[in-house]
Amino acid sequence: MHEKVIAAIPQDTSDHVLEVVLIDDPGQGPRVELRTLAWGNGLGWYRQHTVTLDSASLQGLQRTLGQIQGHIRYRTPQRQSATVIPFPCVPPRSAAPADRASA
């Protein structure tokens, strides 16, 4: 059995990674494992979850991801409403009394 890590995709936090591994097993045939790894102080990286995909499951996953890719790519993120804090300002000064007298 031979394993090759294809990708290590960082997750939301720096102590989690999604690892994509290609496994070539003469007895069972090729397959892909999706592994969720976590970092433990004093322990290092360890597996939390593993999903094994045979070729049929992998093809189904690829089709599904292809279908949703367009929805994710073209979707504009919704902005959260911002709180506007008024900035204190000084009203513009009116013309000086001397200027008015000369007009």
C-alpha positions in Angstrom: 0.0 0.0 0.0 1.3 3.4 -1.0 0.0 6.8 0.3 0.6 10.2 -1.3 -0.6 13.4 0.3 -2.1 15.4 -2.6 -3.0 18.5 -0.5 -3.2 19.9 3.0 -5.9 22.5 3.0 -5.9 25.0 6.0 -9.2 25.4 7.8 -10.7 28.3 9.8 -8.2 27.9 12.6 -4.5 27.2 12.4 -4.8 24.0 14.4 -6.9 22.2 11.8 -6.1 20.9 8.3 -8.0 18.9 5.7 -5.6 16.5 4.1 -6.4 14.8 0.8 -4.5 11.5 0.4 -4.3 9.2 -2.6 -4.0 5.6 -1.6 -2.8 2.9 -4.0 -3.6 -0.5 -2.5 -3.2 -3.5 -4.8 -5.6 -5.5 -2.7 -8.5 -3.0 -2.7 -7.6 -0.7 -5.6 -7.1 3.1 -5.6 -9.0 5.3 -3.2 -9.0 8.8 -1.7 -9.1 9.6 1.9 -10.2 13.0 3.3 -8.6 13.4 6.7 -9.4 16.1 9.3 -6.2 16.7 11.2 -5.9 18.6 14.5 -2.8 19.9 16.3 -2.3 18.9 19.9 0.5 20.5 22.0 3.0 17.8 22.9 1.3 15.4 20.5 1.6 17.0 17.0 -0.9 16.4 14.2 -3.4 13.7 14.7 -6.5 12.4 12.8 -9.9 13.4 14.0 -12.0 12.1 11.2 -11.4 10.1 8.0 -13.7 9.7 5.0 -12.7 7.0 2.5 -13.9 7.4 -1.1 -13.7 4.6 -3.7 -13.7 5.6 -7.4 -17.5 5.6 -7.7 -17.9 7.8 -4.5 -15.1 10.1 -5.7 -16.8 10.6 -9.1 -20.1 11.4 -7.4 -18.4 13.9 -5.1 -16.6 15.6 -8.1 -19.9 16.0 -9.9 -21.6 17.5 -6.9 -18.7 19.9 -6.2 -18.8 20.9 -9.8 -22.5 21.7 -9.6 -22.2 23.9 -6.5 -18.9 25.6 -7.6 -20.9 28.0 -9.8 -23.2 29.0 -6.9 -20.2 29.7 -4.6 -18.1 31.5 -7.2 -20.7 34.0 -8.4 -22.4 34.6 -5.1 -21.6 38.0 -3.7 -20.9 38.0 0.1 -23.6 39.8 2.0 -22.3 42.7 3.9 -23.2 43.2 7.5 -24.8 46.5 8.2 -22.3 49.0 9.6 -22.8 51.2 12.5 -22.2 54.8 11.6 -20.8 56.9 14.4 -21.4 60.6 13.8 -18.2 62.7 13.9 -18.6 65.9 15.7 -17.9 68.8 13.4 -17.9 72.5 13.7 -20.4 74.3 11.5 -18.9 76.5 8.9 -18.1 80.0 10.1 -20.3 82.7 8.6 -18.7 85.6 7.0 -16.9 88.0 9.4 -18.9 91.1 10.4 -16.3 93.3 8.6 -17.0 91.4 5.3 -20.7 92.0 5.6 -20.3 95.7 6.3 -18.4 96.2 3.1 -20.9 94.4 0.9 
